[in-house]
Amino acid sequence: MSIKRLIQIEYKKMKLNRFWKQVSVANVVIILLTLITKFTFSASGTSSSALSTVSIIDTFVKSVFIVWQAVLIAMIIVDEFKSKTALLLFSYPIERKRILTSKLILTVILTFSGMLITMIFVNVIAFSLSTILPFVDYHVSINDIILLGVTTITSICMGMAPLFIGMQNKSTITTVVSSIAIVSLTVGSGIGDGSRMINILPVSIALGSIGIILAYIAIKKISTDDTIF
């Protein structure tokens, strides 16, 4: 069975309608948080160039969806080992690695889709509000768009690392908590002065590569080691 077919089966099995509703809620929350943040910093006299609207949106979107990606990984991979339902899954005449890869790819597709939709929607709303709200400045350059595109991809790759961490003791909580720690270190820190690790391209690419490598190691171990059950 092809990976594409496995992804389609997994998607239908998950019944993800509620997750898309959560994406809609996340859009509203991110807009409100962006407005509150801009108003707060504007009132305190912080320079708009030091904390741009685009940067704030990017921080909230990446933070929300890296954690959301970990929740998906915990739900469709880690929890199956915790509850032992993976034993039934791996009894089918399909390669373990193929099954696990399809699950991980599905989390990447859903995360990227949600992040892209949210990024476009929230930025459009912010641009519209900038014409009527004086504390909402909106300026974006081609370089900003390129940086956002690259770091969006690397952040999703980085977001695969919790699979490796969570599978060490088959803990869904550890999976999600590790993603929060990753967000705090790479996305949340340094927002005020623009020194966020995720925005330093060599570092961002390195972090994304580490995420892919850790996910690969986790899948390889699960695929070849029966003691993990």
N, C-alpha and C positions, 0 to 999 in steps of 0.2 A: 504494500500500500504506500502511495506517495506521501511525502510530508505535507503537500498541499491538502490532500484529502484528510489527513489526520488533523490538520489545523481546523478544517471546516467542521469535522466531527466534534472536536473539543469546544469550538465556539458555540455550536448548537447545544452541547451538553451543559455549558455554563449558564445559559439563559441570562445573557448580559444586559438585558433591558434596564435593570436597576443601576448598573454601572454608568450607562449613558445619562441616566437621570442625575447621578452623582456628579458627572462632568458638568451638566447644566448648573447644578448648585455651586460647584467650584468656580464656574465663570462669574457668577453673581458675587460670591464671597471675595474673589480676587479683585474685582472691580471696587468693591467697598473698602477692602484693605488698602488698595492703592490710593484711593481718595483720602482715606484717613491718614495714611503715611505722608502723602504730599502736603496735606493741610497742616499736620503736626510739625513737619520740618520747615514749612514755609513760615508758620507762626513763630518758630524758634530762630528764624533768620538764616537757616542753612542754605548755602548757595544751590540753586537748581542744577548747575552744571556738575556739582559733586554728587547729586542724587537725582538723576533724571527719571522721568516717568517710565521710559522704556526699560531702564535698569531695574526699577522696582517691580514692574510687571514680570520681567524675566526671572527675577528672584523668586517671586511667589509661584509662578507657573512651574518652574523647575523643582522647587521644594515640594509642592503638592504632588506632582506626577512621579517624582523619584520614589516617594513614599507609596504612592498608589501602585506603582510597578512592583514594589516589594510585597504589597498586600496581595496582588495577583499571583506572584510567585509562591507566596505562603499558602494561598488557597488552592492552587491547581497542581502544585508540585510537592512542597514540603508537607502539607497536611495529609496528602495521600500516603506518605510514609509513616507519619505519626499515627494515623488511623489504620494502617496496614492494608488499605484498599489498593495500594500499588501492587500487592501480591497478585490480585485478580487481574489487574491491568497487564502485568508482565507475563501472564499465563497465555496471552494471545500469541499466535505465531508471527509476531512483528518485532523487529529489533528494538531493544530497550533504548538504544541511543536515538533511534528515529522517533520514538514516542516522546522522549524527553526533549529532544530538539524542537519538535513541533509545538510542545507546550511553551517552551521558552520563546520561540519565535512569535507565538500568539501574544504573549505578554508584551513583547517589543512592539508589535503592530498596534495593539490597543493603546499602549502608552504613547507612542508617537502620534497616533491619530488624535487622541485626546489632547495632547500637548499642542499639536498644530492648530486644531480647531480653537482651543482656548486662547492661544497666542494671537491668532488673527482676530478673533472676536473681541477680546479685551483691548487690544491695541486700537481697533476701529472705534470702540466706545470711548477710549481715552482721548483719541484724536478729536472726536466729536465734542467731548466735554471741554477740551482745551479752548474751544472757541467761546465758551460761556462762563467758565470758571477760571478766574485769574491765577489761582494757585496751582493749576494743572498746566504745566508747560509741556509741549510735545515736540521733540525734534529727533529725527532719525536719519542717519546717513546710510549710504551703501555699505560702508565699512561695518556699521552697527548691524545691518541685516546679515552680512556675511558671518560676522562673529556669532550672532544669534543662531544662525543655521548650523554652523560647525559645533558650537557648544551644546546645542540641543541633541545632536547625534551622539556626541561624546558623553553627555550626561545620561542618556538612555543606556549606552554601553556600560557606563559606570554603575548604573542601577541594577545590573545583573549580578554584581558582586554579592549581594545579600543571599543569593542562592547557595553559594559556597559556605557562607557563614552560618546560615540557618540549618543546613544539612549536617553540620558538625554534631548537633545533638537533636536533629529533627524537630526544631522548635519554631513555630510560627511567630511567637513573640520575639525571639532573637532575630528572626529575619526582618521584621518590621523595625525593631529598635535599631538594628545596624544601619538601616536606610536613613533613619533620622539622624544618626551620628554622622553619616556620610554627607547629608544635606548641611548639617551644622558646620562641618569643617570646610566644605568645598563651595557651597552656594550661599549660605547665610552670612558667613564671616567676611568682613571687608567691604560690605556693600556701600558704606558711606564714602570711602575714598577710592572705590573702584578697583581694589586689590583682591577681589574674590579669586580663589584658585581656579574656579571653573572658567574665568575669563582670560587666564594666561594660557594662550594656545598650546605651547609645548607641554605644560602641566596638564591641561585639559585632555589632550590627546593621550598622554601617558596614563592618566586615570581611566580613560575609556578603554585603553588596551589592557590595563590590569583587570578591569571588570570582565572583559571578554575571556581573558586567560583563566580567571578564577571560575567563571561559569563553565568553561570547557573542562577544567579539572574536576569540578563537581559532577558533571554529566558523565565523564569518563569513569570516575570512581563508582557512581551509581550503576553504570552499565556493566561493570566487570566484577564488582565486589558483592557477593551474595550476603556477606555478614552485615551489610548496611540495613538489612531488614530486621 
